[in-house]
């Protein structure tokens, strides 16, 4: 009887360990997906910021060289 109970407890322990490992794997996957999404959002933000800085530098160059008035006259 004790052996049967011991075997039953060992099986239950193994089942719980496998379930615990599965939960940890799922959590790890969710964390990885969240990190990738965050990384993608940061990359997109950096690209947008870089584009804005390039645009501002270009406008500054146009203003300081007097080319902006030439561009405006072409658009009219």
PDB file of N, CA, C and O in Angstrom:
ATOM      1  N   UNK A   1       0.833  -1.188   0.000  1.00  0.00           N
ATOM      2  CA  UNK A   1       0.000   0.000   0.000  1.00  0.00           C
ATOM      3  C   UNK A   1       0.879   1.254   0.000  1.00  0.00           C
ATOM      4  O   UNK A   1       0.599   2.207  -0.727  1.00  0.00           O
ATOM      5  N   UNK A   2       1.931   1.253   0.808  1.00  0.00           N
ATOM      6  CA  UNK A   2       2.825   2.403   0.873  1.00  0.00           C
ATOM      7  C   UNK A   2       3.533   2.592  -0.459  1.00  0.00           C
ATOM      8  O   UNK A   2       3.742   3.721  -0.904  1.00  0.00           O
ATOM      9  N   UNK A   3       3.901   1.481  -1.095  1.00  0.00           N
ATOM     10  CA  UNK A   3       4.573   1.575  -2.386  1.00  0.00           C
ATOM     11  C   UNK A   3       3.653   2.152  -3.446  1.00  0.00           C
ATOM     12  O   UNK A   3       4.088   2.955  -4.270  1.00  0.00           O
ATOM     13  N   UNK A   4       2.410   1.761  -3.437  1.00  0.00           N
ATOM     14  CA  UNK A   4       1.438   2.277  -4.399  1.00  0.00           C
ATOM     15  C   UNK A   4       1.229   3.767  -4.186  1.00  0.00           C
ATOM     16  O   UNK A   4       1.157   4.534  -5.146  1.00  0.00           O
ATOM     17  N   UNK A   5       1.133   4.174  -2.930  1.00  0.00           N
ATOM     18  CA  UNK A   5       0.955   5.597  -2.614  1.00  0.00           C
ATOM     19  C   UNK A   5       2.190   6.384  -3.015  1.00  0.00           C
ATOM     20  O   UNK A   5       2.077   7.495  -3.535  1.00  0.00           O
ATOM     21  N   UNK A   6       3.371   5.821  -2.780  1.00  0.00           N
ATOM     22  CA  UNK A   6       4.616   6.471  -3.145  1.00  0.00           C
ATOM     23  C   UNK A   6       4.705   6.636  -4.667  1.00  0.00           C
ATOM     24  O   UNK A   6       5.097   7.691  -5.166  1.00  0.00           O
ATOM     25  N   UNK A   7       4.342   5.595  -5.381  1.00  0.00           N
ATOM     26  CA  UNK A   7       4.346   5.660  -6.852  1.00  0.00           C
ATOM     27  C   UNK A   7       3.361   6.699  -7.359  1.00  0.00           C
ATOM     28  O   UNK A   7       3.646   7.433  -8.306  1.00  0.00           O
ATOM     29  N   UNK A   8       2.215   6.752  -6.728  1.00  0.00           N
ATOM     30  CA  UNK A   8       1.192   7.733  -7.113  1.00  0.00           C
ATOM     31  C   UNK A   8       1.683   9.161  -6.872  1.00  0.00           C
ATOM     32  O   UNK A   8       1.478  10.054  -7.694  1.00  0.00           O
ATOM     33  N   UNK A   9       2.333   9.350  -5.728  1.00  0.00           N
ATOM     34  CA  UNK A   9       2.876  10.679  -5.416  1.00  0.00           C
ATOM     35  C   UNK A   9       3.982  11.073  -6.393  1.00  0.00           C
ATOM     36  O   UNK A   9       4.086  12.235  -6.785  1.00  0.00           O
ATOM     37  N   UNK A  10       4.808  10.099  -6.785  1.00  0.00           N
ATOM     38  CA  UNK A  10       5.882  10.387  -7.741  1.00  0.00           C
ATOM     39  C   UNK A  10       5.301  10.779  -9.111  1.00  0.00           C
ATOM     40  O   UNK A  10       5.799  11.693  -9.768  1.00  0.00           O
ATOM     41  N   UNK A  11       4.258  10.082  -9.521  1.00  0.00           N
ATOM     42  CA  UNK A  11       3.605  10.418 -10.794  1.00  0.00           C
ATOM     43  C   UNK A  11       2.984  11.817 -10.738  1.00  0.00           C
ATOM     44  O   UNK A  11       3.109  12.596 -11.683  1.00  0.00           O
ATOM     45  N   UNK A  12       2.330  12.121  -9.649  1.00  0.00           N
ATOM     46  CA  UNK A  12       1.714  13.448  -9.488  1.00  0.00           C
ATOM     47  C   UNK A  12       2.780  14.534  -9.459  1.00  0.00           C
ATOM     48  O   UNK A  12       2.603  15.603 -10.043  1.00  0.00           O
ATOM     49  N   UNK A  13       3.888  14.255  -8.779  1.00  0.00           N
ATOM     50  CA  UNK A  13       4.992  15.204  -8.725  1.00  0.00           C
ATOM     51  C   UNK A  13       5.539  15.462 -10.133  1.00  0.00           C
ATOM     52  O   UNK A  13       5.790  16.612 -10.494  1.00  0.00           O
ATOM     53  N   UNK A  14       5.723  14.423 -10.917  1.00  0.00           N
ATOM     54  CA  UNK A  14       6.227  14.574 -12.288  1.00  0.00           C
ATOM     55  C   UNK A  14       5.234  15.361 -13.153  1.00  0.00           C
ATOM     56  O   UNK A  14       5.632  16.219 -13.941  1.00  0.00           O
ATOM     57  N   UNK A  15       3.954  15.065 -12.999  1.00  0.00           N
ATOM     58  CA  UNK A  15       2.927  15.787 -13.757  1.00  0.00           C
ATOM     59  C   UNK A  15       2.955  17.276 -13.421  1.00  0.00           C
ATOM     60  O   UNK A  15       2.887  18.117 -14.317  1.00  0.00           O
ATOM     61  N   UNK A  16       3.052  17.599 -12.146  1.00  0.00           N
ATOM     62  CA  UNK A  16       3.099  19.000 -11.716  1.00  0.00           C
ATOM     63  C   UNK A  16       4.376  19.690 -12.217  1.00  0.00           C
ATOM     64  O   UNK A  16       4.340  20.856 -12.612  1.00  0.00           O
ATOM     65  N   UNK A  17       5.506  18.964 -12.198  1.00  0.00           N
ATOM     66  CA  UNK A  17       6.759  19.532 -12.698  1.00  0.00           C
ATOM     67  C   UNK A  17       6.650  19.859 -14.186  1.00  0.00           C
ATOM     68  O   UNK A  17       7.100  20.919 -14.622  1.00  0.00           O
ATOM     69  N   UNK A  18       6.059  18.964 -14.959  1.00  0.00           N
ATOM     70  CA  UNK A  18       5.885  19.201 -16.390  1.00  0.00           C
ATOM     71  C   UNK A  18       4.955  20.387 -16.636  1.00  0.00           C
ATOM     72  O   UNK A  18       5.199  21.201 -17.526  1.00  0.00           O
ATOM     73  N   UNK A  19       3.891  20.478 -15.844  1.00  0.00           N
ATOM     74  CA  UNK A  19       2.956  21.596 -15.979  1.00  0.00           C
ATOM     75  C   UNK A  19       3.656  22.910 -15.618  1.00  0.00           C
ATOM     76  O   UNK A  19       3.440  23.925 -16.279  1.00  0.00           O
ATOM     77  N   UNK A  20       4.475  22.897 -14.594  1.00  0.00           N
ATOM     78  CA  UNK A  20       5.230  24.068 -14.170  1.00  0.00           C
ATOM     79  C   UNK A  20       6.194  24.510 -15.274  1.00  0.00           C
ATOM     80  O   UNK A  20       6.290  25.701 -15.570  1.00  0.00           O
ATOM     81  N   UNK A  21       6.908  23.558 -15.885  1.00  0.00           N
ATOM     82  CA  UNK A  21       7.829  23.868 -16.970  1.00  0.00           C
ATOM     83  C   UNK A  21       7.084  24.453 -18.174  1.00  0.00           C
ATOM     84  O   UNK A  21       7.569  25.379 -18.823  1.00  0.00           O
ATOM     85  N   UNK A  22       5.915  23.908 -18.461  1.00  0.00           N
ATOM     86  CA  UNK A  22       5.111  24.426 -19.576  1.00  0.00           C
ATOM     87  C   UNK A  22       4.700  25.870 -19.311  1.00  0.00           C
ATOM     88  O   UNK A  22       4.764  26.708 -20.210  1.00  0.00           O
ATOM     89  N   UNK A  23       4.282  26.165 -18.095  1.00  0.00           N
ATOM     90  CA  UNK A  23       3.903  27.538 -17.733  1.00  0.00           C
ATOM     91  C   UNK A  23       5.100  28.481 -17.853  1.00  0.00           C
ATOM     92  O   UNK A  23       4.964  29.601 -18.346  1.00  0.00           O
ATOM     93  N   UNK A  24       6.272  28.028 -17.404  1.00  0.00           N
ATOM     94  CA  UNK A  24       7.471  28.860 -17.513  1.00  0.00           C
ATOM     95  C   UNK A  24       7.826  29.133 -18.977  1.00  0.00           C
ATOM     96  O   UNK A  24       8.232  30.243 -19.322  1.00  0.00           O
ATOM     97  N   UNK A  25       7.672  28.115 -19.841  1.00  0.00           N
ATOM     98  CA  UNK A  25       7.935  28.298 -21.267  1.00  0.00           C
ATOM     99  C   UNK A  25       6.982  29.323 -21.876  1.00  0.00           C
ATOM    100  O   UNK A  25       7.391  30.171 -22.669  1.00  0.00           O
ATOM    101  N   UNK A  26       5.711  29.235 -21.496  1.00  0.00           N
ATOM    102  CA  UNK A  26       4.719  30.192 -22.016  1.00  0.00           C
ATOM    103  C   UNK A  26       5.049  31.614 -21.560  1.00  0.00           C
ATOM    104  O   UNK A  26       4.964  32.557 -22.346  1.00  0.00           O
ATOM    105  N   UNK A  27       5.419  31.761 -20.305  1.00  0.00           N
ATOM    106  CA  UNK A  27       5.779  33.090 -19.789  1.00  0.00           C
ATOM    107  C   UNK A  27       7.016  33.617 -20.507  1.00  0.00           C
ATOM    108  O   UNK A  27       7.067  34.790 -20.875  1.00  0.00           O
ATOM    109  N   UNK A  28       8.006  32.763 -20.706  1.00  0.00           N
ATOM    110  CA  UNK A  28       9.223  33.173 -21.407  1.00  0.00           C
ATOM    111  C   UNK A  28       8.897  33.623 -22.836  1.00  0.00           C
ATOM    112  O   UNK A  28       9.450  34.612 -23.315  1.00  0.00           O
ATOM    113  N   UNK A  29       8.010  32.907 -23.509  1.00  0.00           N
ATOM    114  CA  UNK A  29       7.606  33.300 -24.865  1.00  0.00           C
ATOM    115  C   UNK A  29       6.899  34.650 -24.865  1.00  0.00           C
ATOM    116  O   UNK A  29       7.152  35.482 -25.736  1.00  0.00           O
ATOM    117  N   UNK A  30       6.029  34.867 -23.914  1.00  0.00           N
ATOM    118  CA  UNK A  30       5.314  36.143 -23.834  1.00  0.00           C
ATOM    119  C   UNK A  30       6.275  37.294 -23.557  1.00  0.00           C
ATOM    120  O   UNK A  30       6.138  38.371 -24.136  1.00  0.00           O
ATOM    121  N   UNK A  31       7.238  37.072 -22.681  1.00  0.00           N
ATOM    122  CA  UNK A  31       8.238  38.100 -22.387  1.00  0.00           C
ATOM    123  C   UNK A  31       9.063  38.401 -23.633  1.00  0.00           C
ATOM    124  O   UNK A  31       9.318  39.565 -23.943  1.00  0.00           O
ATOM    125  N   UNK A  32       9.478  37.362 -24.347  1.00  0.00           N
ATOM    126  CA  UNK A  32      10.259  37.552 -25.573  1.00  0.00           C
ATOM    127  C   UNK A  32       9.465  38.338 -26.610  1.00  0.00           C
ATOM    128  O   UNK A  32      10.007  39.240 -27.250  1.00  0.00           O
ATOM    129  N   UNK A  33       8.196  38.008 -26.781  1.00  0.00           N
ATOM    130  CA  UNK A  33       7.352  38.724 -27.742  1.00  0.00           C
ATOM    131  C   UNK A  33       7.183  40.189 -27.337  1.00  0.00           C
ATOM    132  O   UNK A  33       7.211  41.075 -28.191  1.00  0.00           O
ATOM    133  N   UNK A  34       7.010  40.443 -26.055  1.00  0.00           N
ATOM    134  CA  UNK A  34       6.864  41.820 -25.581  1.00  0.00           C
ATOM    135  C   UNK A  34       8.149  42.609 -25.809  1.00  0.00           C
ATOM    136  O   UNK A  34       8.102  43.775 -26.200  1.00  0.00           O
ATOM    137  N   UNK A  35       9.292  41.979 -25.566  1.00  0.00           N
ATOM    138  CA  UNK A  35      10.570  42.653 -25.789  1.00  0.00           C
ATOM    139  C   UNK A  35      10.783  42.972 -27.266  1.00  0.00           C
ATOM    140  O   UNK A  35      11.264  44.052 -27.609  1.00  0.00           O
ATOM    141  N   UNK A  36      10.427  42.035 -28.133  1.00  0.00           N
ATOM    142  CA  UNK A  36      10.559  42.274 -29.576  1.00  0.00           C
ATOM    143  C   UNK A  36       9.637  43.400 -30.032  1.00  0.00           C
ATOM    144  O   UNK A  36      10.035  44.237 -30.842  1.00  0.00           O
ATOM    145  N   UNK A  37       8.421  43.424 -29.523  1.00  0.00           N
ATOM    146  CA  UNK A  37       7.491  44.488 -29.879  1.00  0.00           C
ATOM    147  C   UNK A  37       8.015  45.835 -29.399  1.00  0.00           C
ATOM    148  O   UNK A  37       7.931  46.831 -30.117  1.00  0.00           O
ATOM    149  N   UNK A  38       8.553  45.866 -28.191  1.00  0.00           N
ATOM    150  CA  UNK A  38       9.107  47.096 -27.629  1.00  0.00           C
ATOM    151  C   UNK A  38      10.303  47.559 -28.446  1.00  0.00           C
ATOM    152  O   UNK A  38      10.444  48.745 -28.746  1.00  0.00           O
ATOM    153  N   UNK A  39      11.159  46.617 -28.799  1.00  0.00           N
ATOM    154  CA  UNK A  39      12.337  46.935 -29.609  1.00  0.00           C
ATOM    155  C   UNK A  39      11.915  47.503 -30.959  1.00  0.00           C
ATOM    156  O   UNK A  39      12.513  48.465 -31.442  1.00  0.00           O
ATOM    157  N   UNK A  40      10.891  46.915 -31.568  1.00  0.00           N
ATOM    158  CA  UNK A  40      10.380  47.408 -32.847  1.00  0.00           C
ATOM    159  C   UNK A  40       9.824  48.818 -32.729  1.00  0.00           C
ATOM    160  O   UNK A  40      10.035  49.649 -33.612  1.00  0.00           O
ATOM    161  N   UNK A  41       9.115  49.088 -31.639  1.00  0.00           N
ATOM    162  CA  UNK A  41       8.549  50.422 -31.424  1.00  0.00           C
ATOM    163  C   UNK A  41       9.660  51.453 -31.224  1.00  0.00           C
ATOM    164  O   UNK A  41       9.578  52.566 -31.745  1.00  0.00           O
ATOM    165  N   UNK A  42      10.685  51.089 -30.478  1.00  0.00           N
ATOM    166  CA  UNK A  42      11.809  52.006 -30.258  1.00  0.00           C
ATOM    167  C   UNK A  42      12.524  52.269 -31.571  1.00  0.00           C
ATOM    168  O   UNK A  42      12.879  53.413 -31.854  1.00  0.00           O
ATOM    169  N   UNK A  43      12.746  51.232 -32.386  1.00  0.00           N
ATOM    170  CA  UNK A  43      13.416  51.396 -33.671  1.00  0.00           C
ATOM    171  C   UNK A  43      12.612  52.331 -34.572  1.00  0.00           C
ATOM    172  O   UNK A  43      13.179  53.212 -35.219  1.00  0.00           O
ATOM    173  N   UNK A  44      11.305  52.142 -34.614  1.00  0.00           N
ATOM    174  CA  UNK A  44      10.443  53.002 -35.437  1.00  0.00           C
ATOM    175  C   UNK A  44      10.529  54.448 -34.958  1.00  0.00           C
ATOM    176  O   UNK A  44      10.608  55.370 -35.770  1.00  0.00           O
ATOM    177  N   UNK A  45      10.513  54.646 -33.653  1.00  0.00           N
ATOM    178  CA  UNK A  45      10.597  55.991 -33.100  1.00  0.00           C
ATOM    179  C   UNK A  45      11.938  56.641 -33.461  1.00  0.00           C
ATOM    180  O   UNK A  45      11.986  57.823 -33.802  1.00  0.00           O
ATOM    181  N   UNK A  46      13.022  55.867 -33.385  1.00  0.00           N
ATOM    182  CA  UNK A  46      14.338  56.406 -33.724  1.00  0.00           C
ATOM    183  C   UNK A  46      14.421  56.776 -35.199  1.00  0.00           C
ATOM    184  O   UNK A  46      15.017  57.796 -35.546  1.00  0.00           O
ATOM    185  N   UNK A  47      13.840  55.972 -36.061  1.00  0.00           N
ATOM    186  CA  UNK A  47      13.838  56.266 -37.495  1.00  0.00           C
ATOM    187  C   UNK A  47      13.045  57.551 -37.757  1.00  0.00           C
ATOM    188  O   UNK A  47      13.473  58.393 -38.547  1.00  0.00           O
ATOM    189  N   UNK A  48      11.911  57.700 -37.109  1.00  0.00           N
ATOM    190  CA  UNK A  48      11.108  58.912 -37.285  1.00  0.00           C
ATOM    191  C   UNK A  48      11.862  60.136 -36.779  1.00  0.00           C
ATOM    192  O   UNK A  48      11.828  61.191 -37.412  1.00  0.00           O
ATOM    193  N   UNK A  49      12.537  60.002 -35.650  1.00  0.00           N
ATOM    194  CA  UNK A  49      13.303  61.116 -35.098  1.00  0.00           C
ATOM    195  C   UNK A  49      14.449  61.485 -36.039  1.00  0.00           C
ATOM    196  O   UNK A  49      14.727  62.665 -36.253  1.00  0.00           O
ATOM    197  N   UNK A  50      15.107  60.478 -36.596  1.00  0.00           N
ATOM    198  CA  UNK A  50      16.208  60.741 -37.522  1.00  0.00           C
ATOM    199  C   UNK A  50      15.694  61.441 -38.788  1.00  0.00           C
ATOM    200  O   UNK A  50      16.339  62.360 -39.294  1.00  0.00           O
ATOM    201  N   UNK A  51      14.558  61.014 -39.286  1.00  0.00           N
ATOM    202  CA  UNK A  51      13.974  61.649 -40.467  1.00  0.00           C
ATOM    203  C   UNK A  51      13.632  63.109 -40.171  1.00  0.00           C
ATOM    204  O   UNK A  51      13.845  63.981 -41.014  1.00  0.00           O
ATOM    205  N   UNK A  52      13.104  63.377 -38.981  1.00  0.00           N
ATOM    206  CA  UNK A  52      12.768  64.741 -38.603  1.00  0.00           C
ATOM    207  C   UNK A  52      14.033  65.595 -38.514  1.00  0.00           C
ATOM    208  O   UNK A  52      14.038  66.736 -38.975  1.00  0.00           O
ATOM    209  N   UNK A  53      15.103  65.056 -37.928  1.00  0.00           N
ATOM    210  CA  UNK A  53      16.352  65.804 -37.819  1.00  0.00           C
ATOM    211  C   UNK A  53      16.950  66.096 -39.193  1.00  0.00           C
ATOM    212  O   UNK A  53      17.462  67.190 -39.427  1.00  0.00           O
ATOM    213  N   UNK A  54      16.888  65.139 -40.087  1.00  0.00           N
ATOM    214  CA  UNK A  54      17.382  65.350 -41.447  1.00  0.00           C
ATOM    215  C   UNK A  54      16.563  66.427 -42.139  1.00  0.00           C
ATOM    216  O   UNK A  54      17.109  67.296 -42.818  1.00  0.00           O
ATOM    217  N   UNK A  55      15.261  66.364 -41.963  1.00  0.00           N
ATOM    218  CA  UNK A  55      14.382  67.375 -42.561  1.00  0.00           C
ATOM    219  C   UNK A  55      14.690  68.766 -42.009  1.00  0.00           C
ATOM    220  O   UNK A  55      14.752  69.739 -42.760  1.00  0.00           O
ATOM    221  N   UNK A  56      14.883  68.850 -40.699  1.00  0.00           N
ATOM    222  CA  UNK A  56      15.209  70.142 -40.087  1.00  0.00           C
ATOM    223  C   UNK A  56      16.557  70.657 -40.571  1.00  0.00           C
ATOM    224  O   UNK A  56      16.706  71.850 -40.834  1.00  0.00           O
ATOM    225  N   UNK A  57      17.531  69.777 -40.690  1.00  0.00           N
ATOM    226  CA  UNK A  57      18.847  70.187 -41.180  1.00  0.00           C
ATOM    227  C   UNK A  57      18.750  70.679 -42.624  1.00  0.00           C
ATOM    228  O   UNK A  57      19.403  71.656 -42.992  1.00  0.00           O
ATOM    229  N   UNK A  58      17.953  70.018 -43.424  1.00  0.00           N
ATOM    230  CA  UNK A  58      17.760  70.421 -44.820  1.00  0.00           C
ATOM    231  C   UNK A  58      17.079  71.792 -44.889  1.00  0.00           C
ATOM    232  O   UNK A  58      17.485  72.652 -45.671  1.00  0.00           O
ATOM    233  N   UNK A  59      16.048  71.990 -44.074  1.00  0.00           N
ATOM    234  CA  UNK A  59      15.349  73.286 -44.061  1.00  0.00           C
ATOM    235  C   UNK A  59      16.292  74.391 -43.578  1.00  0.00           C
ATOM    236  O   UNK A  59      16.274  75.495 -44.122  1.00  0.00           O
ATOM    237  N   UNK A  60      17.103  74.111 -42.577  1.00  0.00           N
ATOM    238  CA  UNK A  60      18.065  75.092 -42.090  1.00  0.00           C
ATOM    239  C   UNK A  60      19.045  75.465 -43.191  1.00  0.00           C
ATOM    240  O   UNK A  60      19.374  76.638 -43.370  1.00  0.00           O
ATOM    241  N   UNK A  61      19.510  74.463 -43.926  1.00  0.00           N
ATOM    242  CA  UNK A  61      20.438  74.735 -45.026  1.00  0.00           C
ATOM    243  C   UNK A  61      19.765  75.583 -46.099  1.00  0.00           C
ATOM    244  O   UNK A  61      20.370  76.507 -46.641  1.00  0.00           O
ATOM    245  N   UNK A  62      18.521  75.264 -46.397  1.00  0.00           N
ATOM    246  CA  UNK A  62      17.795  76.067 -47.391  1.00  0.00           C
ATOM    247  C   UNK A  62      17.642  77.514 -46.924  1.00  0.00           C
ATOM    248  O   UNK A  62      17.789  78.453 -47.705  1.00  0.00           O
ATOM    249  N   UNK A  63      17.344  77.670 -45.641  1.00  0.00           N
ATOM    250  CA  UNK A  63      17.165  79.020 -45.098  1.00  0.00           C
ATOM    251  C   UNK A  63      18.471  79.801 -45.091  1.00  0.00           C
ATOM    252  O   UNK A  63      18.499  80.975 -45.461  1.00  0.00           O
ATOM    253  N   UNK A  64      19.549  79.152 -44.671  1.00  0.00           N
ATOM    254  CA  UNK A  64      20.827  79.871 -44.538  1.00  0.00           C
ATOM    255  C   UNK A  64      21.493  80.137 -45.881  1.00  0.00           C
ATOM    256  O   UNK A  64      22.321  81.043 -45.978  1.00  0.00           O
ATOM    257  N   UNK A  65      21.168  79.396 -46.892  1.00  0.00           N
ATOM    258  CA  UNK A  65      21.781  79.614 -48.202  1.00  0.00           C
ATOM    259  C   UNK A  65      20.899  80.447 -49.119  1.00  0.00           C
ATOM    260  O   UNK A  65      21.290  80.775 -50.240  1.00  0.00           O
ATOM    261  N   UNK A  66      19.714  80.786 -48.644  1.00  0.00           N
ATOM    262  CA  UNK A  66      18.808  81.586 -49.461  1.00  0.00           C
ATOM    263  C   UNK A  66      18.082  80.780 -50.517  1.00  0.00           C
ATOM    264  O   UNK A  66      17.383  81.349 -51.355  1.00  0.00           O
ATOM    265  N   UNK A  67      18.231  79.487 -50.493  1.00  0.00           N
ATOM    266  CA  UNK A  67      17.578  78.647 -51.497  1.00  0.00           C
ATOM    267  C   UNK A  67      16.089  78.461 -51.228  1.00  0.00           C
ATOM    268  O   UNK A  67      15.332  78.096 -52.128  1.00  0.00           O
ATOM    269  N   UNK A  68      15.668  78.714 -49.988  1.00  0.00           N
ATOM    270  CA  UNK A  68      14.256  78.514 -49.660  1.00  0.00           C
ATOM    271  C   UNK A  68      13.379  79.457 -50.472  1.00  0.00           C
ATOM    272  O   UNK A  68      12.312  79.063 -50.942  1.00  0.00           O
ATOM    273  N   UNK A  69      13.818  80.690 -50.638  1.00  0.00           N
ATOM    274  CA  UNK A  69      13.015  81.626 -51.426  1.00  0.00           C
ATOM    275  C   UNK A  69      12.943  81.173 -52.881  1.00  0.00           C
ATOM    276  O   UNK A  69      11.923  81.376 -53.538  1.00  0.00           O
ATOM    277  N   UNK A  70      14.008  80.563 -53.393  1.00  0.00           N
ATOM    278  CA  UNK A  70      13.987  80.037 -54.753  1.00  0.00           C
ATOM    279  C   UNK A  70      13.018  78.876 -54.875  1.00  0.00           C
ATOM    280  O   UNK A  70      12.307  78.759 -55.873  1.00  0.00           O
ATOM    281  N   UNK A  71      12.985  78.010 -53.857  1.00  0.00           N
ATOM    282  CA  UNK A  71      12.060  76.880 -53.856  1.00  0.00           C
ATOM    283  C   UNK A  71      10.633  77.380 -53.790  1.00  0.00           C
ATOM    284  O   UNK A  71       9.764  76.874 -54.500  1.00  0.00           O
ATOM    285  N   UNK A  72      10.374  78.394 -52.925  1.00  0.00           N
ATOM    286  CA  UNK A  72       9.035  78.969 -52.811  1.00  0.00           C
ATOM    287  C   UNK A  72       8.582  79.555 -54.138  1.00  0.00           C
ATOM    288  O   UNK A  72       7.422  79.392 -54.518  1.00  0.00           O
ATOM    289  N   UNK A  73       9.471  80.232 -54.846  1.00  0.00           N
ATOM    290  CA  UNK A  73       9.074  80.857 -56.100  1.00  0.00           C
ATOM    291  C   UNK A  73       8.756  79.807 -57.159  1.00  0.00           C
ATOM    292  O   UNK A  73       7.932  80.054 -58.039  1.00  0.00           O
ATOM    293  N   UNK A  74       9.384  78.656 -57.089  1.00  0.00           N
ATOM    294  CA  UNK A  74       9.099  77.577 -58.038  1.00  0.00           C
ATOM    295  C   UNK A  74       7.750  76.943 -57.767  1.00  0.00           C
ATOM    296  O   UNK A  74       7.104  76.434 -58.684  1.00  0.00           O
ATOM    297  N   UNK A  75       7.320  76.968 -56.517  1.00  0.00           N
ATOM    298  CA  UNK A  75       6.053  76.342 -56.138  1.00  0.00           C
ATOM    299  C   UNK A  75       4.858  77.212 -56.467  1.00  0.00           C
ATOM    300  O   UNK A  75       3.740  76.704 -56.559  1.00  0.00           O
ATOM    301  N   UNK A  76       5.056  78.491 -56.644  1.00  0.00           N
ATOM    302  CA  UNK A  76       3.942  79.418 -56.875  1.00  0.00           C
ATOM    303  C   UNK A  76       3.516  79.415 -58.291  1.00  0.00           C
ATOM    304  O   UNK A  76       2.590  80.138 -58.659  1.00  0.00           O
TER     305      UNK A  76
END
